[in-house]
Amino acid sequence: MEPTDLIWMNGKFVAWEDAKIHVLTHGLHYGTGVFDSMRCYDSELGPAVFRNAEHIDRLLRSAELYYMPVPYSAEELRAATLELVARNGLRSCYIRPIVNRGYGQMGLNPLEAPVDVTIACWEWGAYLGEDGTSNGVRAKVSSWRRISPDSLIPHAKASGQYLNSVLAKVESLKAGYDEAILLDDHGHVCEGTGENVYIVRDGEIATPGQHNSILDGIVRRSIIQIARDKGYTVVERNVARAEMYLADEVFLTGTAAELVPVREVDDHAIGDGRPGEITRVLQAAFDDAVHGRSEEYREWLDVVRAPALETPTGEASGGGRSQNGGGGAVPSAQSVADSRTTAAG
């Protein structure tokens, strides 16, 4: 991981090396945190965060599900995200906002622990490797099942829940595969360790539904829309394990992974062992969308402008407008923090 200059913590921009927490932070001990992930792309409109608002909305909904009141609005977090990317001088990067219970309370009742909010960003290439993106990955069905909705909340992107994915990921890597695919508690295909799963058979795309304990992926929503716009039939349904072996194509999607073909599952070659036609079409269309080359999907891009910084004379400088260059002014995240401090005083 290559450090950047700044991280946003509780309304302030701090140096990367100073972004620290106490060792008795509640979330560190009990996993009481939720997070999300976005990517900023060097698009034809300039640096732009893909579906920024939707990711922040999911972050806030995850926090609500785990009884964590977030002390910032969605618009404030959106502004902080855009300003952080701009201040770090990045044109493309991965972005990680996290909300967690902080220092001040131990034990299993977290309700008196403060809620901390942090956003970091850094350059991160292809999550499953460039070769995986181009030629496909080898996957293994994990012996670990995806967390059941009877035990935790699969619809929340919660920190502690990802131990489930960690176990599956480590198992697959130790067995010589690139990725794991988890089944749900009923034995149906659920998702990868950090990706949604799709199969293609006779030109139809099938993917597990939310009843299968999947995370409602933002990229998943985007791929389903793109596929339907191109005339493909997309069905959300139960998918049997053996259907992956018999599929013409299998692929994965996620913010980190983007869209990755699967060439083998449990040593069964998928199709002819190479990425299929529909996978390639959707992969190219998604790449066009995130880079602003598709006019119809430009509304998904939240363009990063120069941050509204203060000049030595005290006059405002820089931009503050986003969402394809339109919409209302985005407030400086630092000004938000300053106004909160003033109000508290």
Protein Blocks (a to p, Z undefined) as FASTA:
>chain_A
ZZdfbdceehiacdfklmccdfklfklmnopacdddddddddfkbpcdehklmmmmmmmm
mmmmnopacfbdfklmmmmmmmmmmmnopabdcddddddddehiecjblklpccdddddd
dddddfnojklmmnopaddddfbdcddfklmcfkbccfklmmmmmmmmmmmmmnopabdc
dddfkopafbdfkbccdddeehiacdddfknopacdfklmmmmmmmmmnopacddddddf
klmmmpmbdcdddfklopaddfbgghiaehjhpacfklmmmmmmmmmmmnopamklmmmp
ccddddddddfkopaeddhieehhiajddddfklmmmmmmmmmZZ
